[in-house]
Amino acid sequence: MASQMFRHSSLWINALEFVEMGDSNSENHRIAMEIFSEGKKRLAEASQIKDGLGLGHQVGSNVGGGGDDELEELVLRAPKKRARGRPTTARDKAAYENLSKRTRHCTKCASPDHTRQYCPNRKAGTSKQRKPPTCSRCGLSGHNRNSCASQAQLVVIQ
């Protein structure tokens, strides 16, 4: 598999370099087209013998020597159908967007080891005591509206 990929990649790299040189001016374009047509004629005879290592010769491949149309279909066409299911709002982020979250630190002593809540420099008993719950229905403290006894009595009476 590695030799197959090397063979394919080296062809692509050399072809791209050749195209870049042939595209530099009109004279180079003419020369490149002559070399391409001559090279295609020479390769047509030699390409009749296949060793099975080409990308078009893989088992189950749909480029079975059918010509340029099938190769163009593989290389150029994107899938037309959308994937099934509900679309996602997530997107692939660029490398510069995947930055780590900001560092947390204590606002009292600026140490990155803990937050202000667990600071060893914090005085004991500095947090406010919670108020006891007060019922919004009857106004008594010690319970809330959901557990109010006056509500339970109203339900029983009705």
N, C-alpha and C positions, 0 to 999 in steps of 0.2 A: 504494500500500500504506500509506503514512504517513497519508493522509487517511482511509482506511478504519479504521485503528487509532484515529485521533483521534476519529472519529465514534462508534465503539464504546465507547471509554474514557470519553468525555464523557457518553454515555448511562448507563453504569454508575455513574459518580461522582454524577451528579444523582439517579439512582434510589436510591442508597444514602443520600444526604442526605435525600431525601424519606421514605424508610422510617424513618430515625432520628427525623425530626420527627413522623411519624405514629404512632410507637411510644411517644411521651413520655407520653401519657395517653389515657384512653378516648374523650374527645371528639375529640381529634386523630385517633385511629384511625378513628372513624366518618367524619370529614371526608375522610381519605385514601382510604378505601374508596369513597366516593361519587365522588371525583375519578378514581380508577382505573377504575371502571365507565363513567363518562362518557368518559374518555379512550380506553378500549378501543373504545367505539362509534364515536367520531370517527376513530380510526386504522384501523378495519376497512375503511372505504371507501377511504381514501387509501393503504392498504398493498397494494392490488391492483396498483398500478403499481410495478414493481421496476426499479431502476437497475443491479442486478448487483454493487453494492459492499458489500452486507450480508454478515455472516459466514455466514448461512444460504444465501447465493446463490452461493457460490464454486463453481468447477468441481470436481466430485468430492466435494462435501460431502454428508453424509447427512442434513442438515436441509433438505430441499428443500420447505419449506412444509408439512410433514406434521403440524405441530401441536405442542402442548406436550409430548407424550410423547417425541418425538425430541429436543427441546431439553433436556428434563430428563435424558434418558439421556446426552447429551453432557456436561452440566454436573455432575451429581450422582454418577454411577456411576463407581466406580474399577474398573480391570481386575481380573477375578477370577482369571485364570490367573497363576501365577508365571512368572517368566522361566526359560527353559531353562538347563540347565547346573548346575554345582555352586554352591551358595550361597557367598557371600564373607563373610569375617569383618570386612572393612573397612567402615567407616561414614563417612558424611559428617560431618566435624567442624565445630563452630561456629567462628566467627571468633576467639573468645578462646582456643580450643584449638590453633590453628595458630601457636603462638608459635615463634619461631626457637629453635634449640638453644642451649645455654649457650655462652658465649664461651670459647674456649680461650686459655690464657695460660701463661707460663713460671712454674713454682713456685719457681724460684730468684730471679729478678729481677722477676717480675710483669709482664713485657712481653707484650702481645697479639700481637706479631709472630712469636713462635716458642714452642716447647715446651722443657721442661727438657733433652730429649735433644740439642737443637741450640743450646743457650744459649752465647753467646760468652763468658760469665763462667765457664763450666764448665772445670775443670782437666783437662788431658790425662791420660789413663791412670787416671781415677777409676772406670771400670767394671771389674768383676771379670773375670778371664780365665776362659774356659770350661774345664771339666774335660774331659779326653779321654774318649771313650765307653768304657764297660766292659761286657764281655759278661756277661750273667746266666747263661749256660750253663757257660762254662769259666772265668770269672773273670778273664780277661786283658784288659788295656786295649788300645785301638786299633781295636776293632771292636765291633759289637753282635750280638745274638742272631741276627738275620736273615742276617748274613753270616759266621757262625761256621764255621770250617773243620772243627771236630769234628762239627758237624751234617751237613756234606757227606759226611764219612767214614762216619757211621752209615747214611746213606741208601744209599751204595754197597754196604756190607756186607750189608745186608738185601736 
